[in-house]
Amino acid sequence: RGGKRAVALLQGALEPRPVLWIVGELDSAAARLPEWRTGEATITLKTALGATLLSERASVTSQARTFVRFLSHADLEAGEFLVRAQMQGEAGSLADVTEQLRITVPARAAGTDPPPGQPLTFRRGPYTGPAFQPTLDMRFRRAERIRVDVSVAGSDVSLSARLLDRKGQPLQVPVTAALREEAGRRFAAAELALAPLALADYLIELSIHRGQRVDRVIVPFRIVP
C-alpha cells in the first residue's frame, strides 16, 4: 500500500567531480492515503562492492510529495555505484516502497567540459503554491507552468530553447531560457507557460552553446484535461 515511486539520477555540476541527484515523488493516489500523512525517504549511495559512501534522509508526506537530494562524495569518481531509495509512511503502516539502481559515472576526457546533466523537471500551478515543485510525472495541465533544469559546467555558455510538436516541428510559442546558479551549481533552465497549448504531446528543446559545441537536451511532456 505504499506510494507509487519514481526515481531519476542526474549528473553534472560546477565542481570538478560528479554529483548525482536523486528525485522521488509520491503519486496523487497514494498521497490521499492516511499512511502518508507523515513519511520519510532514506537514500543510500554505495560502491559497486557494497561499501556505503553516504546516506541522507528527506521528508515525504501528503503535503510535500516530492524531494530532490544532491549526492556528492570525495570518492565519487568514474565507475559503478549503487543507489538505494526507500520511501516509508507512518510508523507501523505498510506504506513502504524501495528502489535500488546501479548507475555508471563515465570518465571525462581531460581538458573538456562535461556533457550537460540529465534534465530535472518542475511544475508550478494551482496545487503547488507559488514555488516550482520537482516532478517525475510528465503530464501537465494548461493552468500550470513547466520548467526544465539541466546542470552545466564551463564558461562562455549561452542558451536557446524552443517548443516542438510530437513530430519535432517547431511551434511559435515562446520558451524562456536562462542560466542560474543554486547551491554552487550552474543550471541551464527553460520555462514555458502551458495555457496556449492544446491537449497533445510536446517536446522542449534546450540548446547549450559553448563556442562551436552545441549540446541539445530534449524533454517530452503531455498536456492532459
URJO-V88861 format. One record per residue. RES is the residue in one small letter. SS is DSSP state (~ for helix, > for strand, _ for the rest). PHI is phi in whole degrees, 0 to 359 (999 if undefined). OMEGA is omega in whole degrees, 0 to 359 (NA if undefined). Layout:
BEGIN
{{RES & SS & PHI & OMEGA} {RES & SS & PHI & OMEGA}}
END
This chain:
BEGIN
{{r & _ & 999 & 178} {g & _ & 288 & 181} {g & _ & 285 & 172} {k & _ & 299 & 184} {r & _ & 245 & 174} {a & _ & 214 & 185} {v & > & 230 & 176} {a & > & 228 & 178} {l & > & 242 & 182} {l & > & 226 & 183} {q & > & 220 & 173} {g & _ & 132 & 179} {a & _ & 185 & 172} {l & _ & 287 & 182} {e & _ & 290 & 180} {p & _ & 290 & 180} {r & _ & 260 & 181} {p & _ & 294 & 173} {v & _ & 230 & 178} {l & > & 259 & 173} {w & > & 247 & 172} {i & > & 235 & 183} {v & > & 237 & 176} {g & > & 231 & 181} {e & > & 215 & 174} {l & _ & 268 & 185} {d & _ & 286 & 188} {s & ~ & 296 & 180} {a & ~ & 294 & 179} {a & ~ & 293 & 182} {a & ~ & 296 & 179} {r & _ & 278 & 180} {l & _ & 282 & 181} {p & ~ & 296 & 181} {e & ~ & 297 & 183} {w & ~ & 254 & 172} {r & _ & 299 & 170} {t & _ & 227 & 180} {g & _ & 186 & 184} {e & > & 210 & 173} {a & > & 248 & 174} {t & > & 244 & 183} {i & > & 245 & 182} {t & > & 236 & 177} {l & > & 248 & 181} {k & > & 231 & 171} {t & > & 286 & 179} {a & _ & 297 & 179} {l & _ & 270 & 175} {g & _ & 99 & 178} {a & _ & 284 & 182} {t & > & 283 & 177} {l & > & 268 & 178} {l & > & 196 & 177} {s & > & 218 & 181} {e & > & 227 & 180} {r & > & 236 & 177} {a & > & 215 & 177} {s & > & 282 & 175} {v & _ & 224 & 182} {t & _ & 220 & 177} {s & _ & 298 & 182} {q & _ & 268 & 179} {a & _ & 233 & 193} {r & _ & 276 & 184} {t & > & 235 & 175} {f & > & 213 & 173} {v & > & 227 & 176} {r & > & 228 & 174} {f & > & 269 & 180} {l & > & 246 & 181} {s & _ & 225 & 182} {h & _ & 210 & 182} {a & _ & 299 & 181} {d & _ & 269 & 182} {l & _ & 276 & 177} {e & _ & 256 & 179} {a & _ & 300 & 180} {g & > & 149 & 181} {e & > & 258 & 180} {f & > & 220 & 176} {l & > & 245 & 175} {v & > & 240 & 179} {r & > & 239 & 179} {a & > & 237 & 178} {q & > & 239 & 176} {m & > & 253 & 184} {q & > & 230 & 180} {g & _ & 278 & 183} {e & _ & 302 & 179} {a & _ & 303 & 179} {g & _ & 88 & 179} {s & _ & 270 & 178} {l & _ & 266 & 181} {a & _ & 282 & 185} {d & > & 208 & 180} {v & > & 229 & 182} {t & > & 231 & 176} {e & > & 228 & 176} {q & > & 235 & 183} {l & > & 234 & 171} {r & > & 258 & 183} {i & > & 237 & 179} {t & > & 241 & 173} {v & > & 265 & 184} {p & _ & 286 & 175} {a & _ & 285 & 180} {r & _ & 253 & 178} {a & _ & 295 & 182} {a & _ & 298 & 176} {g & _ & 80 & 180} {t & _ & 239 & 175} {d & _ & 285 & 178} {p & _ & 293 & 176} {p & _ & 293 & 177} {p & _ & 300 & 175} {g & _ & 288 & 175} {q & _ & 291 & 185} {p & _ & 288 & 174} {l & > & 242 & 187} {t & > & 254 & 179} {f & > & 234 & 173} {r & > & 230 & 173} {r & > & 218 & 183} {g & _ & 185 & 185} {p & _ & 300 & 186} {y & _ & 254 & 181} {t & _ & 253 & 189} {g & _ & 83 & 187} {p & _ & 286 & 185} {a & _ & 261 & 172} {f & _ & 291 & 178} {q & > & 241 & 179} {p & > & 295 & 180} {t & > & 210 & 172} {l & _ & 247 & 176} {d & _ & 269 & 186} {m & _ & 270 & 172} {r & > & 262 & 183} {f & > & 232 & 174} {r & _ & 249 & 186} {r & _ & 293 & 179} {a & _ & 280 & 184} {e & _ & 256 & 168} {r & > & 241 & 177} {i & > & 243 & 174} {r & > & 228 & 178} {v & > & 243 & 177} {d & > & 249 & 176} {v & > & 227 & 180} {s & > & 287 & 181} {v & > & 224 & 176} {a & _ & 230 & 179} {g & _ & 102 & 181} {s & _ & 251 & 178} {d & _ & 55 & 181} {v & _ & 258 & 171} {s & > & 231 & 188} {l & > & 229 & 166} {s & > & 212 & 181} {a & > & 213 & 177} {r & > & 208 & 178} {l & > & 259 & 179} {l & > & 240 & 172} {d & > & 278 & 186} {r & _ & 296 & 178} {k & _ & 268 & 179} {g & _ & 87 & 179} {q & _ & 272 & 182} {p & > & 292 & 178} {l & > & 245 & 183} {q & _ & 273 & 176} {v & _ & 236 & 185} {p & _ & 291 & 175} {v & _ & 238 & 180} {t & > & 277 & 177} {a & > & 238 & 182} {a & > & 204 & 172} {l & > & 268 & 175} {r & > & 214 & 179} {e & > & 238 & 180} {e & > & 211 & 178} {a & _ & 54 & 177} {g & _ & 79 & 180} {r & > & 241 & 180} {r & > & 257 & 181} {f & > & 235 & 165} {a & > & 268 & 186} {a & > & 234 & 174} {a & > & 236 & 184} {e & > & 229 & 186} {l & > & 215 & 170} {a & > & 276 & 189} {l & _ & 265 & 184} {a & _ & 304 & 183} {p & _ & 284 & 191} {l & _ & 268 & 174} {a & _ & 276 & 177} {l & _ & 291 & 184} {a & _ & 184 & 176} {d & > & 261 & 182} {y & > & 220 & 176} {l & > & 226 & 168} {i & > & 259 & 176} {e & > & 251 & 178} {l & > & 249 & 182} {s & > & 253 & 182} {i & > & 247 & 185} {h & > & 257 & 173} {r & > & 223 & 185} {g & _ & 65 & 178} {q & _ & 278 & 183} {r & > & 269 & 176} {v & > & 230 & 174} {d & > & 254 & 180} {r & > & 247 & 178} {v & > & 243 & 182} {i & > & 247 & 180} {v & > & 236 & 178} {p & > & 274 & 173} {f & > & 207 & 183} {r & > & 229 & 172} {i & > & 266 & 182} {v & _ & 240 & 179} {p & _ & 299 & NA}}
END
